[in-house]
């Protein structure tokens, strides 16, 4: 949870996963796979009051730190709704692949190496 002035202003969900098979949108995750090979950034959501405060970058730094501590070499995410431009500016690169129907048109699998 991200707090601002004592109020919840956002949240972050990330977890180990398989690098080439992002979780299907709307499906239950079940157990975290024991053979996970990437740290998956599932979601960062911020209320409008938190935007422009650096909260997004702070959340990403937290994810990178967790990934590094767990020994992962990269962070993977699915960018939707035009968010690929934001994630590219943060250092993520698009991975060419067939579209995933669960995420809809315009979704992009993206990765960023974790500096060790």
C-alpha positions in Angstrom: 0.0 0.0 0.0 1.1 3.5 -0.7 0.1 6.1 1.9 0.0 9.8 1.4 -0.9 12.1 4.3 -2.2 9.1 6.3 -4.5 7.9 3.5 -4.2 5.0 1.2 -3.3 6.4 -2.2 -2.3 3.3 -4.2 -1.1 -0.2 -4.2 1.4 -2.5 -5.8 1.2 -6.3 -6.5 4.3 -8.2 -7.7 5.4 -11.8 -7.5 7.6 -14.5 -9.0 6.2 -16.0 -12.2 7.1 -17.6 -15.6 8.7 -15.1 -18.0 7.1 -16.2 -21.2 3.6 -16.9 -19.8 2.2 -13.9 -17.9 -0.8 -14.7 -15.7 -4.1 -14.6 -17.7 -6.1 -11.5 -17.0 -9.1 -12.2 -14.8 -7.8 -15.7 -13.8 -6.9 -16.8 -10.3 -3.2 -17.2 -9.9 -3.2 -20.2 -7.7 0.2 -21.0 -6.2 3.3 -19.1 -7.1 5.4 -21.5 -9.3 8.4 -23.0 -7.7 10.3 -22.8 -11.0 9.6 -19.1 -11.6 12.2 -17.4 -13.8 11.1 -13.7 -13.6 9.7 -11.3 -11.1 6.3 -10.2 -12.4 5.0 -6.7 -11.8 1.3 -7.4 -11.8 -0.1 -4.0 -11.0 0.7 -0.5 -9.7 -2.4 1.6 -9.2 -2.4 5.2 -7.9 -5.2 7.5 -7.0 -5.0 10.8 -8.9 -3.8 12.6 -5.7 -0.6 10.4 -5.8 0.2 10.9 -9.4 3.1 13.2 -10.2 4.5 12.7 -6.7 7.2 10.2 -7.6 5.1 7.3 -6.1 5.2 5.3 -9.4 9.0 5.4 -9.5 9.2 4.6 -5.7 6.9 1.6 -6.3 9.1 0.5 -9.3 12.3 0.8 -7.2 10.6 -1.3 -4.5 9.8 -4.0 -7.1 13.4 -3.9 -8.5 14.8 -4.2 -5.0 12.6 -7.2 -4.2 13.5 -8.9 -7.5 17.2 -8.4 -6.8 16.9 -9.7 -3.3 15.1 -12.8 -4.6 17.8 -13.4 -7.2 15.8 -12.6 -10.3 17.6 -11.1 -13.3 14.6 -9.2 -14.7 11.1 -7.8 -14.0 8.3 -8.6 -16.5 4.9 -7.0 -16.9 2.0 -6.7 -19.3 1.4 -3.1 -20.4 -2.2 -2.3 -21.3 -4.2 0.7 -22.3 -1.2 2.6 -23.8 0.9 2.2 -20.6 3.7 0.8 -22.7 4.9 4.3 -23.3 5.2 4.9 -19.6 7.0 1.6 -19.0 9.4 2.2 -21.9 10.3 5.5 -20.3 11.1 3.6 -17.1 13.5 1.3 -18.9 11.2 -1.6 -20.0 11.5 -3.1 -23.5 8.7 -4.7 -25.5 9.1 -8.4 -26.1 7.8 -9.4 -29.5 5.1 -12.1 -29.2 1.7 -13.1 -30.3 -1.2 -11.2 -28.7 -2.7 -12.6 -25.5 -6.5 -12.5 -26.0 -7.1 -12.2 -22.2 -5.4 -8.8 -22.2 -7.0 -7.5 -25.4 -5.6 -5.6 -28.4 -2.6 -3.3 -27.7 -1.2 -5.2 -24.7 2.5 -5.5 -24.6 4.7 -8.0 -22.8 7.7 -6.0 -21.4 10.9 -6.7 -19.5 13.5 -4.8 -17.7 16.8 -6.2 -16.4 17.6 -5.9 -12.7 21.0 -4.4 -12.0 22.7 -6.6 -9.5 
